[in-house]
Amino acid sequence: MYDEKDALIYDEDDSNIVRQLKYFYQKDLEKKFSDKKLYIKAFYLHHLLDFFKETRVEVYDLDLVFKKFLQEKVNAEISDISGKNVSFQKELDELFDLLKKNKQELYDDLQGANLTRSEKKKST
């Protein structure tokens, strides 16, 4: 379905990642608390967790993973409807900091370790 509103947002040459970013940026703008960019953060978190599973980079080197994620997987900025560049570096930095502070939980989740320690002992 082709929508005139979408024609203003999307460019034919945009990658799927850029199209998704633009879509979620627009969703954030439509919300009351758009300054928090919750849709954008969820977008990046989703793709980052996928990247952890698919990357061949040493996942215990978070700085390297984050660097490669930005180089290989996503864009840190887009152009809005008026052609102005919109950067999401602040949101990415917040996400990276959060994951660094909670890296053990991240690694546990990536390994599927959602069992408590006592449940793990019972299963071995």
URGI-V893440 format. One record per residue. RES is the residue in one small letter. SS is DSSP state (H for helix, E for strand, - for the rest). OMEGA is omega in radians with two decimals (none if undefined). D_CENTER is the distance of its C-alpha to the mean C-alpha in Angstrom with 2 decimals. Layout:
{{RES,SS,OMEGA,D_CENTER} {RES,SS,OMEGA,D_CENTER}}
//
This chain:
{{m,-,-3.11,26.41} {y,-,-3.10,26.57} {d,-,3.14,26.16} {e,H,3.11,27.44} {k,H,3.12,24.57} {d,H,3.14,22.10} {a,H,3.12,24.34} {l,H,-3.06,23.75} {i,H,-3.00,19.97} {y,-,3.07,19.47} {d,-,-3.14,21.15} {e,-,-3.05,22.58} {d,-,-3.13,21.28} {d,-,3.01,17.57} {s,-,3.10,15.46} {n,H,3.13,13.69} {i,H,-3.14,10.25} {v,H,3.10,12.03} {r,H,3.11,13.68} {q,H,3.11,10.71} {l,H,3.13,9.43} {k,H,3.13,13.09} {y,H,-3.10,13.55} {f,H,3.04,11.05} {y,H,3.11,12.36} {q,H,3.10,15.76} {k,H,3.09,15.18} {d,H,3.14,14.35} {l,H,-3.13,17.51} {e,H,-3.09,19.52} {k,-,-3.12,18.91} {k,-,-3.08,21.22} {f,-,-3.05,18.73} {s,H,-3.12,16.65} {d,H,3.12,16.68} {k,H,3.13,14.21} {k,-,-3.10,11.50} {l,H,3.11,10.56} {y,H,3.14,9.35} {i,H,3.12,7.01} {k,H,3.11,5.73} {a,H,3.09,5.86} {f,H,-3.11,4.26} {y,H,3.13,0.73} {l,H,3.11,3.45} {h,H,-3.11,5.12} {h,H,3.11,4.71} {l,H,3.11,5.17} {l,H,3.03,7.87} {d,H,-3.12,9.23} {f,H,3.09,9.51} {f,H,-3.10,11.46} {k,H,-3.02,13.71} {e,H,-3.04,14.45} {t,-,3.03,14.82} {r,-,3.09,18.32} {v,-,3.10,17.44} {e,-,-3.02,18.89} {v,-,3.11,16.22} {y,-,3.02,18.39} {d,-,-3.03,17.90} {l,H,-3.14,14.55} {d,H,3.11,15.17} {l,H,3.11,15.81} {v,H,-3.13,12.78} {f,H,3.14,10.56} {k,H,-3.14,13.03} {k,H,3.10,13.06} {f,H,3.13,9.34} {l,H,-3.13,9.85} {q,H,-2.94,13.17} {e,H,-2.94,12.74} {k,-,-2.99,9.53} {v,-,3.02,7.89} {n,-,3.11,9.76} {a,-,3.11,9.77} {e,E,3.08,12.29} {i,E,2.98,14.04} {s,E,3.14,17.59} {d,-,-3.08,18.43} {i,-,-3.11,21.46} {s,-,3.13,23.90} {g,-,3.13,22.57} {k,-,3.10,21.32} {n,E,3.12,18.37} {v,E,-3.12,15.53} {s,E,3.08,13.45} {f,-,-3.11,10.14} {q,H,3.12,11.11} {k,H,-3.14,12.24} {e,H,3.09,9.09} {l,H,3.11,7.49} {d,H,3.10,10.90} {e,H,3.14,11.02} {l,H,3.14,8.10} {f,H,3.11,9.80} {d,H,3.12,13.08} {l,H,-3.14,12.51} {l,H,3.08,11.75} {k,H,-3.14,14.74} {k,H,-3.09,16.89} {n,-,-3.01,16.27} {k,H,3.13,16.19} {q,H,3.09,19.06} {e,H,3.09,17.50} {l,H,-3.13,14.38} {y,H,3.10,16.93} {d,H,3.14,19.03} {d,H,3.14,16.43} {l,H,3.12,15.51} {q,-,-3.13,19.28} {g,-,-3.08,19.79} {a,-,3.12,21.78} {n,-,3.04,21.80} {l,-,3.05,25.56} {t,-,-3.13,27.33} {r,H,-3.13,29.29} {s,H,3.09,32.54} {e,H,3.09,31.26} {k,H,-3.13,30.18} {k,H,-3.14,33.70} {k,H,-3.07,35.31} {s,H,-3.14,33.47} {t,-,none,34.54}}
//
